[in-house]
Amino acid sequence: MLENAADRWEVAPGATRHTPPAIFLPDQIDRIADTEFSPPAEVIRAFEGGYDTTEAPTVGYRLRHVDLADGVLYAKGRERHLRARSSRSLSYRKPTAAMNAVMYESWIGNRWFGTWLRQDCLTHFLTEGLGTVVTTSPTPSGHVPRYEELLGMAPQRVQSMHFDELILFEDLPNNSAKADRARQLRARLLDGRDVKPLPGVFIVRGRSGDARVLENELEIAQQLADTYGFHILDPAKATVDEIAETCGEAAIIAGIEGSHLAHGLATMPGHATLLVIQPPDRVVATLKMVTDRQDQRYAFVVGQGTQDGFQVNWDDLQRTIDLLDKSAKRPT
């Protein structure tokens, strides 16, 4: 669809940045049985690091005569899906209302809360001052309303609309301007708070979202609390304000891989480490791309079992934390 844009401009330049290695024990790569989103070779390469990555520029597009219907944008025979259709029909009813607008949402952001917070909310910064901001997202629930309030997000929610002009962004590249927007997001979430340093925060996942069931999760969380002074945070029982105040100056954010870790990523300081526990048959490096962009450290431990039920050895976790102490902190 974007190739049909009437106007295209570079919002922020691309750049080349170094991809550092993750912090992990020597046997962890061998425990990877399968990966998600990317082939095993790509995930392992991201973990091993030691190479330069070229990030593309952030680009804005102005399109004319775009229809929105049932979560899909239509323009000149092209489609852009923002969410799953509610209807199986390949045709759609042409909208009767019309407007000019700018949009920040993505299909993956509508699918996963973590992507919405670490990706779509950053794109929303690009919409400021460009006109009426719209989203297909329905009335928000859970933590989303408070995040929107703190971040100054007040989009108009539309389900069917003809756009005489619509501005979209290609904002996947993790260039330096995007890193700056992530720091701006953190600043807005922490504005006016008296945040105290913590040695670490373990963010509980439980049984939420796609299956990644760590059978000894609470045991591991308690051991981290008893041994290192970690705070145990259950986001299902905490407000956004409590989450921000807890994670805002934590040296380590730890937990099972998943969207709930985005709460910590959004607010953890530049010198912090993300310590991720992974099931062996669903290993991903998605969050490492974020810590690499923000010049933070990424560590991981691979458990034993399957995503439907796995365990992690306390000794493996403890020895990985020892590696964090030995590893030189990178500049913020």
C-alpha positions in Angstrom: 0.0 0.0 0.0 2.7 2.5 0.9 4.2 2.3 -2.6 1.0 4.2 -3.7 1.6 7.1 -1.4 1.2 10.6 -2.9 4.0 11.9 -0.7 6.9 10.3 1.1 9.5 11.9 3.5 12.3 10.8 5.8 11.3 11.4 9.4 14.6 10.2 10.9 17.8 9.0 9.3 19.0 5.4 9.3 22.3 4.4 10.9 24.7 1.6 11.6 25.0 0.3 15.2 26.9 -2.5 16.8 25.0 -5.6 18.0 26.7 -6.7 21.3 26.5 -10.3 22.6 23.9 -11.3 25.1 25.1 -12.5 28.5 24.5 -16.2 29.0 26.2 -19.4 30.2 28.2 -21.5 27.7 25.6 -24.4 27.5 22.5 -22.2 26.9 22.7 -22.1 23.1 22.8 -25.9 23.0 19.5 -26.0 24.9 17.5 -24.2 22.2 15.2 -26.7 20.6 13.1 -24.3 18.5 12.5 -20.6 18.0 9.6 -18.3 17.3 9.3 -15.5 14.8 12.8 -16.1 13.3 14.8 -19.2 12.3 17.1 -20.6 14.9 20.2 -19.4 13.1 19.0 -15.8 13.2 18.0 -15.9 16.9 21.4 -17.5 17.8 23.3 -14.9 15.8 21.5 -12.1 17.6 22.4 -13.7 21.0 26.0 -14.2 20.0 26.3 -10.6 18.6 29.6 -9.1 17.6 28.5 -7.6 14.3 27.2 -4.3 12.9 23.5 -3.8 12.1 22.2 -1.3 9.5 19.0 0.3 10.6 16.8 1.9 7.9 15.4 5.4 8.2 11.9 6.1 9.7 9.6 7.2 6.8 6.3 9.0 6.7 3.7 8.5 3.9 0.7 10.5 2.9 -1.9 8.5 1.0 -5.1 9.8 -0.6 -8.5 8.1 -0.9 -8.1 5.3 1.7 -11.0 3.3 3.0 -11.1 1.7 6.5 -13.4 -1.2 7.0 -13.4 -4.2 9.4 -9.8 -3.5 10.5 -8.3 -3.2 6.9 -7.1 -0.2 5.0 -7.9 -0.2 1.2 -6.3 2.1 -1.4 -5.9 1.6 -5.1 -6.3 -2.1 -5.0 -3.9 -2.6 -2.1 -4.6 -3.6 1.5 -3.0 -3.1 4.9 -4.4 -5.2 7.7 -4.5 -3.7 11.2 -6.3 -6.5 12.9 -8.1 -9.8 12.1 -11.3 -9.3 10.1 -14.6 -10.1 11.9 -16.1 -11.1 8.5 -14.9 -13.7 6.0 -16.2 -11.7 3.1 -13.6 -10.4 0.6 -15.7 -7.4 -0.2 -16.5 -4.5 2.1 -19.2 -1.8 2.5 -17.7 1.5 1.4 -17.7 4.0 4.3 -20.0 7.1 4.1 -18.1 9.3 6.6 -14.9 11.0 5.5 -12.0 12.8 7.2 -8.2 13.5 7.1 -6.2 11.7 9.7 -2.9 10.3 10.9 -2.5 6.7 12.2 0.1 5.0 14.4 -1.2 1.5 15.0 0.1 -1.8 13.6 -1.2 -5.4 13.3 1.4 -6.7 15.7 0.7 -3.9 18.2 -3.0 -4.8 18.1 -2.1 -8.5 18.6 0.4 -8.1 21.5 0.2 -5.6 24.3 4.0 -5.6 24.6 4.4 -4.5 21.0 1.8 -1.8 21.5 3.7 -0.4 24.4 7.2 -0.6 23.0 6.4 0.0 19.3 3.0 1.7 18.6 3.3 4.1 21.5 6.6 5.3 20.1 5.1 5.8 16.7 2.4 7.8 18.3 5.0 10.5 19.1 5.4 11.0 15.4 1.7 11.8 15.0 1.8 14.8 17.3 1.0 18.0 15.5 0.1 16.3 12.2 -3.7 16.4 12.6 -6.5 14.1 13.9 -5.0 10.9 15.3 -7.1 7.8 14.8 -7.0 4.1 15.8 -9.2 1.1 15.1 -8.6 0.0 18.7 -11.9 -0.2 20.7 -12.4 1.3 24.1 -9.3 0.3 26.0 -9.1 -1.8 29.1 -6.5 -3.1 31.6 -3.4 -1.0 31.8 -3.9 0.7 28.5 -6.1 3.7 29.6 -3.6 4.9 32.2 -0.6 4.4 29.8 -2.6 6.5 27.2 -3.2 9.2 29.8 0.4 9.4 30.9 1.7 9.4 27.4 -0.8 12.1 26.2 -2.5 9.7 23.8 -6.2 10.6 23.0 -6.9 9.0 19.6 -10.3 9.1 17.9 -11.5 5.5 17.7 -13.0 4.7 14.3 -14.1 1.4 12.7 -15.4 2.6 9.3 -14.1 5.7 7.6 -13.0 7.1 4.2 -9.8 9.1 4.5 -9.3 11.8 1.9 -5.8 11.9 3.2 -4.1 9.5 5.6 -0.6 9.7 7.1 1.1 6.4 8.0 4.6 5.6 9.1 7.2 2.9 8.5 8.6 2.8 12.0 10.1 -0.6 12.5 13.8 0.3 12.3 15.5 0.6 15.6 17.5 3.8 14.7 18.8 6.3 17.1 15.8 8.6 16.8 13.6 5.7 17.9 15.8 5.2 20.9 15.4 8.9 21.7 11.6 8.4 21.6 11.8 5.5 23.9 13.7 7.6 26.4 11.0 10.3 26.0 8.3 7.7 26.7 10.2 6.7 29.9 10.5 10.3 31.0 6.7 10.8 30.6 5.9 7.7 32.6 8.3 8.7 35.4 7.6 12.4 35.4 7.1 13.8 38.9 7.8 10.4 40.7 10.2 9.8 43.5 11.6 6.5 42.2 14.0 4.6 44.5 16.8 2.3 43.1 16.2 -1.4 43.4 18.6 -4.3 42.8 16.1 -6.1 40.7 12.4 -6.7 39.9 10.9 -10.0 38.9 7.8 -9.5 36.8 5.4 -12.4 37.2 3.8 -13.9 34.1 1.6 -16.6 35.5 -0.7 -18.2 32.9 -1.5 -15.1 30.9 -1.1 -14.8 27.1 0.5 -17.5 24.8 1.6 -20.5 26.7 5.0 -20.1 28.4 4.4 -21.9 31.7 7.3 -21.8 34.1 6.3 -24.4 36.7 8.6 -23.1 39.4 8.1 -19.4 38.6 7.0 -18.3 42.1 9.8 -20.3 43.7 12.4 -18.7 41.4 10.9 -15.2 42.1 11.1 -15.8 45.9 14.7 -17.0 45.7 15.7 -13.9 43.8 13.9 -11.8 46.5 15.6 -13.7 49.3 19.1 -13.8 47.8 19.4 -10.5 45.9 16.6 -8.3 47.3 14.5 -8.4 44.2 11.0 -7.0 44.3 8.3 -9.4 43.0 5.8 -7.5 40.8 2.6 -9.0 39.5 1.3 -6.6 36.9 -2.2 -8.2 37.0 -2.4 -6.8 40.5 -0.6 -3.5 40.1 -1.5 -0.2 38.6 0.6 1.5 35.9 1.8 4.0 38.5 2.9 1.3 40.8 4.7 -0.5 38.0 6.5 2.7 36.9 7.6 3.5 40.4 8.9 -0.1 41.0 10.8 -0.6 37.7 12.0 3.0 37.1 15.4 2.6 38.8 15.8 -1.2 38.9 19.2 -2.6 38.0 17.7 -5.8 36.6 14.3 -6.6 35.2 13.7 -10.4 35.1 11.0 -12.7 34.1 9.7 -15.2 31.5 9.9 -14.0 27.9 6.6 -12.2 27.0 4.6 -9.0 26.6 4.5 -8.5 30.4 8.2 -7.6 30.4 7.3 -4.5 28.3 6.2 -2.9 31.5 9.8 -3.1 32.7 11.4 -2.2 29.4 9.3 1.0 29.2 10.7 2.3 32.4 14.0 0.6 33.3 17.0 2.9 33.3 19.7 3.1 30.7 22.2 1.1 32.8 19.8 -1.8 33.5 19.8 -5.4 32.4 16.9 -7.4 31.1 17.2 -11.0 32.3 14.9 -13.3 30.3 13.9 -16.9 31.1 13.0 -18.8 27.9 11.3 -22.2 27.3 13.6 -24.3 25.1 11.0 -24.8 22.3 10.0 -21.1 22.0 13.1 -19.0 22.1 13.0 -15.5 20.7 15.4 -12.6 20.5 12.8 -9.9 20.0 13.4 -8.1 23.3 17.1 -8.1 22.7 16.6 -5.8 19.7 15.0 -3.3 22.2 17.9 -3.5 24.8 20.5 -3.3 22.0 18.7 -0.1 20.7 18.7 1.4 24.1 22.3 0.4 24.9 21.1 -1.8 27.8 22.2 -5.3 28.6 20.3 -8.5 27.7 20.8 -11.8 29.5 18.9 -15.1 29.2 18.5 -18.5 30.6 17.0 -21.4 28.7 14.9 -23.8 30.8 14.1 -27.5 30.5 10.7 -28.9 29.3 8.3 -27.3 26.8 6.5 -24.0 26.6 3.4 -25.8 28.1 5.4 -26.7 31.2 9.1 -26.0 31.9 11.5 -25.3 34.8 14.6 -23.3 35.2 17.5 -24.3 37.5 18.2 -21.9 40.3 21.9 -22.6 39.8 21.8 -21.5 36.2 20.0 -18.3 37.1 22.4 -17.5 39.9 25.5 -18.2 37.7 24.0 -15.9 35.0 23.6 -13.1 37.6 27.3 -13.7 38.5 28.1 -13.0 34.9 26.3 -9.7 35.0 28.6 -8.7 37.9 31.7 -9.6 35.9 30.5 -8.1 32.7 31.6 -4.5 32.2 28.6 -2.2 32.0 28.2 -0.4 28.7 27.7 3.4 28.7 24.2 4.8 28.7 
